[in-house]
Amino acid sequence: MILEAFPVTVERDVWDWLLYVLSLVAATTAIVLFLPWALERRRRPETRFYWRLSPDGDPAHLAVWEPDDVPEIKAAQPFLVEAAIQNTGDKAGGDTLINFVASDCFDLRQWEAPEVQPLHAGNATAGLPPDNRVVFFAPRAEPWAPPNWHMRHYQLRYVADQPVQPLRFRLLFTVSDSRFNSGGRRWLPSIVPPLESQDASAGMPWPPVPTQRRWRIAGRRIGWVRPAPLGRVACLPGERSDVRDLTVMPAEAGHTDRAGSAP
């Protein structure tokens, strides 16, 4: 016996078409509402570290402190460190906390408030074994919106026993924020504001015409959001950190070295 297929006609009434339309509207609404939320959750602050050093403690002698520079400081010589961070991300920091950490062999002071005493703790990066005791300051960086900078000046002086040989120390600069991811990378580029400021000298239009036109037509730039300097920043969930090394020389044999010149 041969079976013959017959065409089947499905008739849909008005109610069926109404359900299809409502489903389509609901799906479209969900996508429209979800995308802004997903994009907002993707936005986060990011950090660029910037160091300058004055080996003699004079702010006029502050110069860029490159990662590979290991300056030599006399044991009794106060020196000045400028530690700054720039928000290179696409969102303001919400609970940003800064930690500047040094061995407790140093008297650590904030240049802006020298009367404030530092806190004490243990840290294996900046401290010396076996106790790893350190002194530190932990100010808040608020508000810290892109592309703003947050800058601090710290004066340090070696106050431990006079060294009989050169001693190497490490300064630790840590930034904590709950929005930092674990690796400092994103899968796709982001839309971020320009990091450079636009200037207009006396006699030039204000606001600067190129900046105004660029923001109105092209809006923000598209780029990768990563911690900087590249390859130098240690990344953990909620934390970014960078370090600089220096050598304390015995006072009778030591000398001071200028850090690298600013570009």
N, C-alpha and C positions, 0 to 999 in steps of 0.2 A: 504494500500500500504506500502510495506517495503522498507525503504531507505537503500541503501548499501553505506558504506564509501569506497571511493577509495583513494589509496595512492597518495600523492601530491609530486611531485619532483620539488625542487627549484634548478634551475641552476644558478651558479654564474660565471660571466666572470672574466677576469683578472683585470678589473677595481675595482670590488667589493673586491677581495682579496687584491689589493693594498691599498684600503681604510682601511681595517682591519689592515694591517701591519702598515700603517701610524698612525692609532689611537693608536695601542699598543706602538709604538715608542714614540708618544707624551705623553702618560700617564706615561710611564717609565721615560722619561726625566723630566717630571714635578715632579715626586716623588723624583728623584735623586737631583734635584735642590732645592726642598722644604725642605727636611730633614736637610741638613746642616744649612739652614736659621733658621728652627725651633729650632734646637739644639743650635745654637748661641744665639737666643733670650732667651733661657732658662738659659743660663749662667749668673751669677751675682755675685758680691762680697758679702761677709757676714762678720760679726764682732765677734771677741772675745775680751771682755774687761779685762783689767788687771790693778789693783791698788796696789800701795805701798805707805807707809807713814813713815815719819821721824818726830816724835812729837817735837824734839828739833831743827829741821832744818838742821841737819848734814846729807849729802848724804850717809855717811858711815853707818848710822843707818836706812836706808830705809829697811822696812820689808813688807811682804805681808799684805795688808789690806783686810781682809775677809769681806763679805757683812754684817755679823751680828755683827762685831766689832764696838762699838761706843766709840772711845777714848776720854779721857778728856784732854783738852788743856788749859793751863793758858792763861788768857786774854792778857797778854803782850808778850807771847812767840811766835816768828815766827816758823812756821812749814812748812815742805816740802811734796808735794804730787807728786808722779809719776803716770801719767795716760797714758796708752798705749792701742793700738788696734792692733789686728792681722787680716789680711784678710784670713779667713778660707773658702772662696768660690772658684769658678773656673773661675773668671774673674777679671781683674783689675778694680779698681774704676775709674770712668770717671770724676766726678766733686765732689769728696769727700771733705766735709767740716766738721771740728771739732769745737765743742763749749764746752769750759770748763767754767762753770758758778758757781758763789758764791754770797752770799749776799753782798750788798755794805757796810756791817759792817766790811768787811775785806779789807785790802790793798792787792790786787792780783798782782803778778808779775811773769813773765816768768823767770825761772832760767837762761836760755841761753841769754836773752836780758832784764835785769832788768830795763833798761831805758824806755822801751816801755810802754805807758799808756794803761790800759784796756778800753774797751768800756762799755757803760752804757745802761741799758734797764730795762724792767720789766719782771718778770718771777715768776709765782705762785709756782713753785716747789722749787727753791732755794732762793727766796726772802722771806722777813718777811712781814706779813700784817701790816698796810692796803695797803701800796704802792707797796710792792713786788719788791723793787728796787734791782738790781743785777749789778755786774761787770763781764765781760767775755772777753775771747780771742777766736777768730774764725780763726785759721790758716787752710790752705789747706794741705791735705795729698796726695801729688803727688810726685813721682808715688807711687801707693799703690797696688801692684800686689801680688797675693797669692804665697807663704805664708808669705809675708813680714810684719814686724811690723812698726808702727809709734808711737813714744814715745815723751812725753813732760813732763817737770818738772815745777811745779808751787809753788812759795813761797807765803804763806798767813800769815797775822798778823791781829789780831782783833784790830780795831782802833776806834770803837764806844765808847759810854759812858761805864764806868766801870760797869759791871753787879753786881747786889747785890745778884743774885741767878744763878745757872747753866742755861745756854741757849743752846738749841739744834738747830743745823744748819744742812743743807743738801747741799752737793756739787753735781752738775749735770754735767754729761759727755755725750754729744750727738754727734752722727756721722750721717751726712746726705749724701745721694747719691741717684740720680734719679733711680738707678737700684735696690734699696731695694724694696721688695714686702711688702704687708701689714701685713702678719702674721709671716714671718721669717721661713716658712716651704715650702717644695716642696712635690709633690705627689710621686715622685720616687727618688731613690738614684742618685747621680751624680758622674761623673768621675772627681776627684780632685787630685791635686798634694799632696805628703806627707807633713804634717805640721812640722815634725821634721827635723832638719838639720843633715847631715851625717858628722862625723868628722874623721880625720886621723891625728894622732900625728906624730911627727918627726920620719922619717925612714919608715913610712908606705906609700904605693903607693898613688899617686894622679893623677887623681881623685880617690876617694874611690872606690875600686873594687865592693863591694856589691851594692852601689848606681848606678854605671854605668850599672851593669848587670841587676838590677831590672828595670831601665828605658828602657833598650833596649828590654827586654823580656816581662815583665808584663806591662810596661807603668805606667800610673797613677793608684791610688787606687780608689775603688768604695766605697762611703760612703754617709751618710746623711749630708747635708749642713744646719746648724742651728746656730743661734746666741748663744753665750756662755758668761758667765755661764748659763746653762740651767735653766729656770724658773726665771731668774733675769733680763733679758733684756726686756724693753718695746719696742714693735714693732709697727710702723706706716708706711704707704706708704712713702718711701723715707727717713726713719729715724729709728735709733736705739739709745737707751739711757739707762744709768745705773747711780746709785746714791750711795753715801756713807754719813752716818750721823756722826756727832761729837758733843761733848759738850764743850762749852767754860765755864770754871770755873772762879769765881772771883779770882783775882790775889793773894789775901791774904789767900784764902782757897783752891786754886786749886792745882792740881798736874798733871803730864803728865803720860800717859799710852802708853807703846809700843804697836804697832799693832802686830797681830799674826806673829809668826816666819815663814820664808819661808820654804816650805816642802823640 
